[in-house]
């Protein structure tokens, strides 16, 4: 497949690029600074776009693609609207082309409701606490999900819980239309795998997909 990856120098986006290349896909990595992408390959094209909220600038890199994946999101407590603004631009760029209808983005579990079966600590402590601390980040992600819902694209927003840099296992839990209870701390490499798996999974189209650590 021909894939475009936004946020390719981010910790999850970079894993998406690596795994997509490893699976034999052709990848266009959209970055602001090519020097920050230590991934190489014959099927990799790296393009520089200074402003990922400019739909017209993004259009050449989504046209004719089988799928577009975005790892863009806030890296701290002050998101600056990057999730909402980038998703809006990607959606508009894709909708202005004749093809490119499959879009997979990253959101986060605290954007949605506490899942059925969540522990007492999760319900009463962890979810409320992290929502309070990162209120603006999750508000930005919620608005990005709204952009997807209003679109005509075949979208999926993946909602992980906590994330960390961990070795790839290829195993994870998912819940379509809900968060995963007791999601745990998922490795970014496994989040990338989940995103790539969603590309060809018709059951995840126009869905929010919770992902979490696989049970032993």
Phi and psi in degrees as GROMACS dihedral restraints (atoms count N, CA, C in turn):
[ dihedral_restraints ]
;  ai    aj    ak    al  type     phi  dphi    fc
    3     4     5     6     1   -98.9    20    10
    4     5     6     7     1   116.8    20    10
    6     7     8     9     1  -119.6    20    10
    7     8     9    10     1   145.8    20    10
    9    10    11    12     1  -115.3    20    10
   10    11    12    13     1   135.0    20    10
   12    13    14    15     1  -120.8    20    10
   13    14    15    16     1   118.0    20    10
   15    16    17    18     1   -92.2    20    10
   16    17    18    19     1   150.2    20    10
   18    19    20    21     1    69.6    20    10
   19    20    21    22     1    35.1    20    10
   21    22    23    24     1   -70.9    20    10
   22    23    24    25     1   -14.5    20    10
   24    25    26    27     1   -95.8    20    10
   25    26    27    28     1    -2.0    20    10
   27    28    29    30     1   -74.9    20    10
   28    29    30    31     1   168.3    20    10
   30    31    32    33     1   -67.9    20    10
   31    32    33    34     1   -32.7    20    10
   33    34    35    36     1   -86.2    20    10
   34    35    36    37     1   -43.4    20    10
   36    37    38    39     1   -56.9    20    10
   37    38    39    40     1   -38.9    20    10
   39    40    41    42     1   -62.9    20    10
   40    41    42    43     1   -38.2    20    10
   42    43    44    45     1   -67.5    20    10
   43    44    45    46     1   -37.5    20    10
   45    46    47    48     1   -60.1    20    10
   46    47    48    49     1   -45.0    20    10
   48    49    50    51     1   -61.5    20    10
   49    50    51    52     1   -48.7    20    10
   51    52    53    54     1   -58.8    20    10
   52    53    54    55     1   -48.5    20    10
   54    55    56    57     1   -70.0    20    10
   55    56    57    58     1   -36.5    20    10
   57    58    59    60     1   -63.6    20    10
   58    59    60    61     1   -43.0    20    10
   60    61    62    63     1   -64.5    20    10
   61    62    63    64     1   -41.7    20    10
   63    64    65    66     1   -62.1    20    10
   64    65    66    67     1   -27.5    20    10
   66    67    68    69     1   -87.3    20    10
   67    68    69    70     1     0.1    20    10
   69    70    71    72     1    92.7    20    10
   70    71    72    73     1    10.1    20    10
   72    73    74    75     1   -80.9    20    10
   73    74    75    76     1   157.8    20    10
   75    76    77    78     1   -90.2    20    10
   76    77    78    79     1   129.1    20    10
   78    79    80    81     1  -124.2    20    10
   79    80    81    82     1   130.6    20    10
   81    82    83    84     1  -105.0    20    10
   82    83    84    85     1   115.4    20    10
   84    85    86    87     1   -98.7    20    10
   85    86    87    88     1   119.3    20    10
   87    88    89    90     1   -97.4    20    10
   88    89    90    91     1   120.3    20    10
   90    91    92    93     1  -137.1    20    10
   91    92    93    94     1   166.7    20    10
   93    94    95    96     1   -95.9    20    10
   94    95    96    97     1   -30.4    20    10
   96    97    98    99     1  -134.5    20    10
   97    98    99   100     1   101.3    20    10
   99   100   101   102     1   -58.8    20    10
  100   101   102   103     1   -26.3    20    10
  102   103   104   105     1   -65.7    20    10
  103   104   105   106     1   -18.0    20    10
  105   106   107   108     1   -89.3    20    10
  106   107   108   109     1     4.2    20    10
  108   109   110   111     1  -111.2    20    10
  109   110   111   112     1    96.6    20    10
  111   112   113   114     1   -86.6    20    10
  112   113   114   115     1    42.4    20    10
  114   115   116   117     1  -122.5    20    10
  115   116   117   118     1   136.0    20    10
  117   118   119   120     1  -135.0    20    10
  118   119   120   121     1   157.5    20    10
  120   121   122   123     1   173.2    20    10
  121   122   123   124     1   154.2    20    10
  123   124   125   126     1   -65.5    20    10
  124   125   126   127     1   -25.7    20    10
  126   127   128   129     1  -100.1    20    10
  127   128   129   130     1    15.3    20    10
  129   130   131   132     1  -108.3    20    10
  130   131   132   133     1   127.8    20    10
  132   133   134   135     1  -115.4    20    10
  133   134   135   136     1   127.0    20    10
  135   136   137   138     1  -108.4    20    10
  136   137   138   139     1   123.6    20    10
  138   139   140   141     1  -123.4    20    10
  139   140   141   142     1   148.2    20    10
  141   142   143   144     1  -105.0    20    10
  142   143   144   145     1   124.9    20    10
  144   145   146   147     1  -130.5    20    10
  145   146   147   148     1   110.4    20    10
  147   148   149   150     1   -64.7    20    10
  148   149   150   151     1   -32.1    20    10
  150   151   152   153     1  -126.5    20    10
  151   152   153   154     1   104.8    20    10
  153   154   155   156     1   -80.6    20    10
  154   155   156   157     1     3.9    20    10
  156   157   158   159     1   -99.3    20    10
  157   158   159   160     1     6.7    20    10
  159   160   161   162     1   -99.0    20    10
  160   161   162   163     1   100.0    20    10
  162   163   164   165     1   -60.5    20    10
  163   164   165   166     1   -38.6    20    10
  165   166   167   168     1   -64.7    20    10
  166   167   168   169     1   -37.5    20    10
  168   169   170   171     1   -68.5    20    10
  169   170   171   172     1   -27.0    20    10
  171   172   173   174     1   -84.2    20    10
  172   173   174   175     1   -24.2    20    10
  174   175   176   177     1   -52.3    20    10
  175   176   177   178     1   -45.9    20    10
  177   178   179   180     1   -60.4    20    10
  178   179   180   181     1   -22.3    20    10
  180   181   182   183     1   -97.9    20    10
  181   182   183   184     1    -1.8    20    10
  183   184   185   186     1  -112.9    20    10
  184   185   186   187     1   -18.5    20    10
  186   187   188   189     1   -66.0    20    10
  187   188   189   190     1   131.3    20    10
  189   190   191   192     1    77.9    20    10
  190   191   192   193     1     8.0    20    10
  192   193   194   195     1   -88.2    20    10
  193   194   195   196     1   149.4    20    10
  195   196   197   198     1   -75.7    20    10
  196   197   198   199     1   -30.4    20    10
  198   199   200   201     1  -160.8    20    10
  199   200   201   202     1   154.3    20    10
  201   202   203   204     1  -123.7    20    10
  202   203   204   205     1   134.4    20    10
  204   205   206   207     1  -124.7    20    10
  205   206   207   208     1   138.4    20    10
  207   208   209   210     1  -122.6    20    10
  208   209   210   211     1   124.2    20    10
  210   211   212   213     1  -102.4    20    10
  211   212   213   214     1    15.3    20    10
  213   214   215   216     1   -75.2    20    10
  214   215   216   217     1   139.8    20    10
  216   217   218   219     1   179.7    20    10
  217   218   219   220     1   177.4    20    10
  219   220   221   222     1   -70.5    20    10
  220   221   222   223     1   147.2    20    10
  222   223   224   225     1  -110.2    20    10
  223   224   225   226     1     3.7    20    10
  225   226   227   228     1  -158.6    20    10
  226   227   228   229     1  -157.8    20    10
  228   229   230   231     1   -83.5    20    10
  229   230   231   232     1    -8.0    20    10
  231   232   233   234     1  -120.7    20    10
  232   233   234   235     1    87.1    20    10
  234   235   236   237     1   -70.4    20    10
  235   236   237   238     1   -25.8    20    10
  237   238   239   240     1    63.7    20    10
  238   239   240   241     1    20.8    20    10
  240   241   242   243     1    72.8    20    10
  241   242   243   244     1    17.5    20    10
  243   244   245   246     1   -64.5    20    10
  244   245   246   247     1   -38.3    20    10
  246   247   248   249     1   -67.2    20    10
  247   248   249   250     1   -51.5    20    10
  249   250   251   252     1   -60.8    20    10
  250   251   252   253     1   -49.4    20    10
  252   253   254   255     1   -64.8    20    10
  253   254   255   256     1   -41.0    20    10
  255   256   257   258     1   -71.5    20    10
  256   257   258   259     1   -42.1    20    10
  258   259   260   261     1   -63.2    20    10
  259   260   261   262     1   -42.8    20    10
  261   262   263   264     1   -58.4    20    10
  262   263   264   265     1   -44.0    20    10
  264   265   266   267     1   -67.5    20    10
  265   266   267   268     1   -41.7    20    10
  267   268   269   270     1   -63.6    20    10
  268   269   270   271     1   -44.4    20    10
  270   271   272   273     1   -59.5    20    10
  271   272   273   274     1   -47.8    20    10
  273   274   275   276     1   -64.4    20    10
  274   275   276   277     1   -39.8    20    10
  276   277   278   279     1   -63.6    20    10
  277   278   279   280     1   -43.9    20    10
  279   280   281   282     1   -67.5    20    10
  280   281   282   283     1   -40.7    20    10
  282   283   284   285     1   -69.5    20    10
  283   284   285   286     1   -17.5    20    10
  285   286   287   288     1   -88.4    20    10
  286   287   288   289     1     0.3    20    10
  288   289   290   291     1  -106.1    20    10
  289   290   291   292     1   171.1    20    10
  291   292   293   294     1   -84.8    20    10
  292   293   294   295     1   -16.7    20    10
  294   295   296   297     1  -127.1    20    10
  295   296   297   298     1  -143.8    20    10
  297   298   299   300     1    50.2    20    10
  298   299   300   301     1    76.0    20    10
  300   301   302   303     1  -111.4    20    10
  301   302   303   304     1   -12.6    20    10
  303   304   305   306     1   -96.7    20    10
  304   305   306   307     1   122.0    20    10
  306   307   308   309     1  -133.2    20    10
  307   308   309   310     1   128.8    20    10
  309   310   311   312     1  -123.6    20    10
  310   311   312   313     1   125.4    20    10
  312   313   314   315     1  -125.7    20    10
  313   314   315   316     1   169.0    20    10
  315   316   317   318     1  -101.6    20    10
  316   317   318   319     1   133.5    20    10
  318   319   320   321     1  -122.7    20    10
  319   320   321   322     1  -142.0    20    10
  321   322   323   324     1  -159.3    20    10
  322   323   324   325     1   147.3    20    10
  324   325   326   327     1   -55.4    20    10
  325   326   327   328     1   -41.8    20    10
  327   328   329   330     1   -65.9    20    10
  328   329   330   331     1   -10.0    20    10
  330   331   332   333     1   -68.4    20    10
  331   332   333   334     1   -31.2    20    10
  333   334   335   336     1   -98.6    20    10
  334   335   336   337     1  -177.8    20    10
  336   337   338   339     1   -72.1    20    10
  337   338   339   340     1   157.8    20    10
  339   340   341   342     1   -62.5    20    10
  340   341   342   343     1   129.5    20    10
  342   343   344   345     1   -73.9    20    10
  343   344   345   346     1   155.5    20    10
  345   346   347   348     1   -59.8    20    10
  346   347   348   349     1   135.6    20    10
  348   349   350   351     1    88.1    20    10
  349   350   351   352     1     2.7    20    10
  351   352   353   354     1   -67.3    20    10
  352   353   354   355     1   147.9    20    10
  354   355   356   357     1   -67.2    20    10
  355   356   357   358     1   163.1    20    10
  357   358   359   360     1   -58.8    20    10
  358   359   360   361     1   -43.9    20    10
  360   361   362   363     1   -63.0    20    10
  361   362   363   364     1   -41.0    20    10
  363   364   365   366     1   -62.8    20    10
  364   365   366   367     1   -45.3    20    10
  366   367   368   369     1   -68.0    20    10
  367   368   369   370     1   -45.0    20    10
  369   370   371   372     1   -93.6    20    10
  370   371   372   373     1   -22.1    20    10
  372   373   374   375     1  -120.5    20    10
  373   374   375   376     1   -61.1    20    10
  375   376   377   378     1   -66.5    20    10
  376   377   378   379     1   -52.1    20    10
  378   379   380   381     1   -60.1    20    10
  379   380   381   382     1   -51.0    20    10
  381   382   383   384     1   -60.8    20    10
  382   383   384   385     1   -38.9    20    10
  384   385   386   387     1   -66.0    20    10
  385   386   387   388     1   -49.9    20    10
  387   388   389   390     1   -70.2    20    10
  388   389   390   391     1   -30.9    20    10
  390   391   392   393     1   -64.5    20    10
  391   392   393   394     1   -36.6    20    10
  393   394   395   396     1   -70.8    20    10
  394   395   396   397     1   -42.4    20    10
  396   397   398   399     1   -68.4    20    10
  397   398   399   400     1   -41.8    20    10
  399   400   401   402     1  -111.4    20    10
  400   401   402   403     1    39.4    20    10
  402   403   404   405     1   -53.8    20    10
  403   404   405   406     1   -48.2    20    10
  405   406   407   408     1   -69.5    20    10
  406   407   408   409     1   -35.2    20    10
  408   409   410   411     1   -60.8    20    10
  409   410   411   412     1   -47.4    20    10
  411   412   413   414     1   -72.5    20    10
  412   413   414   415     1   -29.6    20    10
  414   415   416   417     1   -64.7    20    10
  415   416   417   418     1   -40.3    20    10
  417   418   419   420     1   -62.9    20    10
  418   419   420   421     1   -45.8    20    10
  420   421   422   423     1   -64.7    20    10
  421   422   423   424     1   -38.5    20    10
  423   424   425   426     1   -61.4    20    10
  424   425   426   427     1   -40.8    20    10
  426   427   428   429     1   -66.6    20    10
  427   428   429   430     1   -34.1    20    10
  429   430   431   432     1   -66.4    20    10
  430   431   432   433     1   -36.7    20    10
  432   433   434   435     1   -64.4    20    10
  433   434   435   436     1   -38.0    20    10
  435   436   437   438     1   -62.1    20    10
  436   437   438   439     1   -38.3    20    10
  438   439   440   441     1   -60.5    20    10
  439   440   441   442     1   -40.5    20    10
  441   442   443   444     1   -64.7    20    10
  442   443   444   445     1   -46.4    20    10
  444   445   446   447     1   -60.2    20    10
  445   446   447   448     1   -33.9    20    10
  447   448   449   450     1   -78.9    20    10
  448   449   450   451     1   -10.7    20    10
  450   451   452   453     1   -84.5    20    10
  451   452   453   454     1   167.2    20    10
  453   454   455   456     1   -98.1    20    10
  454   455   456   457     1    10.1    20    10
  456   457   458   459     1   -82.0    20    10
  457   458   459   460     1   164.0    20    10
  459   460   461   462     1   -89.9    20    10
  460   461   462   463     1    83.6    20    10
  462   463   464   465     1  -100.4    20    10
  463   464   465   466     1   159.4    20    10
  465   466   467   468     1  -143.0    20    10
  466   467   468   469     1   133.3    20    10
  468   469   470   471     1  -112.0    20    10
  469   470   471   472     1   120.3    20    10
  471   472   473   474     1   -93.1    20    10
  472   473   474   475     1   127.5    20    10
  474   475   476   477     1  -113.2    20    10
  475   476   477   478     1    93.8    20    10
  477   478   479   480     1   -83.2    20    10
  478   479   480   481     1   164.9    20    10
  480   481   482   483     1   -85.8    20    10
  481   482   483   484     1  -131.1    20    10
  483   484   485   486     1   -70.0    20    10
  484   485   486   487     1   148.4    20    10
  486   487   488   489     1  -124.1    20    10
  487   488   489   490     1   152.7    20    10
  489   490   491   492     1  -153.2    20    10
  490   491   492   493     1   160.8    20    10
  492   493   494   495     1   -82.1    20    10
  493   494   495   496     1   105.2    20    10
  495   496   497   498     1  -134.2    20    10
  496   497   498   499     1   158.5    20    10
  498   499   500   501     1   -60.2    20    10
  499   500   501   502     1   147.4    20    10
  501   502   503   504     1   -66.8    20    10
  502   503   504   505     1   132.8    20    10
  504   505   506   507     1  -116.6    20    10
  505   506   507   508     1   -26.2    20    10
  507   508   509   510     1    77.8    20    10
  508   509   510   511     1     7.7    20    10
  510   511   512   513     1  -121.4    20    10
  511   512   513   514     1   137.6    20    10
  513   514   515   516     1  -163.5    20    10
  514   515   516   517     1   163.0    20    10
  516   517   518   519     1  -101.6    20    10
  517   518   519   520     1   148.4    20    10
  519   520   521   522     1  -139.0    20    10
  520   521   522   523     1   154.5    20    10
  522   523   524   525     1  -137.9    20    10
  523   524   525   526     1   120.8    20    10
  525   526   527   528     1   -84.1    20    10
  526   527   528   529     1   123.8    20    10
  528   529   530   531     1    81.6    20    10
  529   530   531   532     1    10.9    20    10
  531   532   533   534     1  -157.5    20    10
  532   533   534   535     1   163.8    20    10
  534   535   536   537     1   -80.9    20    10
  535   536   537   538     1   157.8    20    10
  537   538   539   540     1   -87.3    20    10
  538   539   540   541     1   123.1    20    10
  540   541   542   543     1   -67.1    20    10
  541   542   543   544     1   141.1    20    10
  543   544   545   546     1    56.4    20    10
  544   545   546   547     1    47.2    20    10
  546   547   548   549     1   -60.7    20    10
  547   548   549   550     1   -29.8    20    10
  549   550   551   552     1    71.0    20    10
  550   551   552   553     1  -165.3    20    10
  552   553   554   555     1  -103.8    20    10
  553   554   555   556     1   108.3    20    10
  555   556   557   558     1   -89.5    20    10
  556   557   558   559     1   138.9    20    10
  558   559   560   561     1   -69.6    20    10
  559   560   561   562     1   142.3    20    10
  561   562   563   564     1   -63.5    20    10
  562   563   564   565     1   -30.3    20    10
  564   565   566   567     1   -64.3    20    10
  565   566   567   568     1   -37.6    20    10
  567   568   569   570     1   -74.9    20    10
  568   569   570   571     1   -31.1    20    10
  570   571   572   573     1   -62.8    20    10
  571   572   573   574     1   -42.9    20    10
  573   574   575   576     1   -60.3    20    10
  574   575   576   577     1   -41.1    20    10
  576   577   578   579     1   -62.5    20    10
  577   578   579   580     1   -41.4    20    10
  579   580   581   582     1   -62.3    20    10
  580   581   582   583     1   -41.4    20    10
  582   583   584   585     1   -63.0    20    10
  583   584   585   586     1   -44.4    20    10
  585   586   587   588     1   -66.9    20    10
  586   587   588   589     1   -36.6    20    10
  588   589   590   591     1   -63.1    20    10
  589   590   591   592     1   -34.8    20    10
  591   592   593   594     1   -64.9    20    10
  592   593   594   595     1   -28.7    20    10
  594   595   596   597     1   -53.8    20    10
  595   596   597   598     1   -45.1    20    10
  597   598   599   600     1   -98.4    20    10
  598   599   600   601     1     9.4    20    10
  600   601   602   603     1  -101.1    20    10
  601   602   603   604     1   103.0    20    10
  603   604   605   606     1   -62.1    20    10
  604   605   606   607     1   -25.2    20    10
  606   607   608   609     1   -69.8    20    10
  607   608   609   610     1   -12.6    20    10
  609   610   611   612     1  -100.5    20    10
  610   611   612   613     1     0.4    20    10
  612   613   614   615     1   -68.8    20    10
  613   614   615   616     1   132.9    20    10
  615   616   617   618     1    56.2    20    10
  616   617   618   619     1    42.0    20    10
  618   619   620   621     1  -134.5    20    10
  619   620   621   622     1   152.3    20    10
  621   622   623   624     1   -92.1    20    10
  622   623   624   625     1   129.3    20    10
  624   625   626   627     1  -121.9    20    10
  625   626   627   628     1   114.4    20    10
  627   628   629   630     1   -79.1    20    10
  628   629   630   631     1   141.6    20    10
  630   631   632   633     1  -134.0    20    10
  631   632   633   634     1   148.1    20    10
  633   634   635   636     1  -155.9    20    10
  634   635   636   637     1   178.3    20    10
  636   637   638   639     1   -65.4    20    10
  637   638   639   640     1   137.9    20    10
  639   640   641   642     1   -67.4    20    10
  640   641   642   643     1   144.1    20    10
  642   643   644   645     1   -76.8    20    10
  643   644   645   646     1   145.5    20    10
